[in-house]
Amino acid sequence: MKYTLKIKKNNIFRYVFKSGEYSKGKVLSVHILKTRNNKDKINYFAVCVSKKNGKSVQRNKLKRWAREIYKNQESKLKRGYNIIIVYKKNCIFDNINYKIVESDIINSFEELNLYD
């Protein structure tokens, strides 16, 4: 991911959840907030998956899918945002596939006007 860094601090997660906008899909929700430093031309990105979504192998696969979809869409997105993808707890790995997750993320990005 060329223009993206990971969100690692808990206070940033809380700030985005509290003050940001969000869009819900079938299996996930996307939270965004414009960064405070407008001179930064990079996005900050994170993926959250609950333990209720499956065992570690399945949770890691869901995270890999989200990162791959983001990486494919990164060049089309606006820069200067904190972006957090949160999988819903009722999203069970056996019942979904890559295409469902991809359409959910792309629809959420469009709804939040993240495309240039």
Buried (B, 14 or more C-beta within 10 A) or exposed (E): EEBBEEBEEEEBBEBBBEEBBBBEBEBBBBBBBEBEEEEBEBBBBBBBBEEEBBEEEBBEBBBEBBBEBBEEBBEEBBBBBBBBBBBBEEBEBEEBEEEBBBBBBBBBBEBBEBEE
